[in-house]
Amino acid sequence: MQSAKQKLSDMASVAKERMVISEAKAAEKAEQAMARTKEEEEIAHQRRKAKEAEAKMDMHIAKAAHAEEKLMAKQSHHHVSHGHVTHQAPVPAPAPVMGHGYRHNPPGVASVPPAAYPPPPAGPHHHHPYGNV
């Protein structure tokens, strides 16, 4: 069930990415039509490329969230002790990374840098079974 839900969610994320990319291409064509110099045409092209990259990044973030939801649902069925289901604290979603550069953020919103990874767990260190890889 979760696999089907994840696939549908992933398909929706890909569709959204494609829509954003086609909008970026249309905006580039409109900007290039109004451009008076080669530099302005290049600026329009670079804006489109930035929008496409941001759409791809958003799609990958969404796919990771879908996979995490599937994993959390799968793990919640396996964590049973004495007839009670133990619930782990959900992993907080990363802060949204707003676009960097020209007109990507809504007015008054600054870019949020991605959160750092948590420190490694304390205790004995486990080594790779095949040595240093």
C-alpha positions, 0 to 999 in steps of 0.5 A: 500500500505504501509503495503505491502511495509513494509511486503516486506521490513521486509521479505528482512531484515529477508532473509538478517539476515538468510544469515548472520547467515548461513555465520557465521555458515560456518565460525565457522565450518571452524575456528573449523576445523583449531582450535588446542585447545578447547579454539580456538574452543570456540572462533570460537563459540563465534564469530558466536554467536556475528555475529548472535546477530549483524544480529538480531539487524540489522534486528530489526533496519531495521524493526523499520525503515520500520514501521517508514516509514509506519507511516510517510507516513500515517501521511503525509496524515492527516496533511493538513491545508488550502489546504496545506500539512504540512511536519514535519521534518523527524526523523533522522535515528540513526547512524549505530552501528558497531560491537563490538569486534574482526574484526567486523568493517572495518579498521579505523572505530570505533564503534558508540554508539547509540544516546540518547533519546530526553528529554521529552516535557516541559509543563503539565505532563499527568498521566496514566488514571489508576493511577500509573502503 
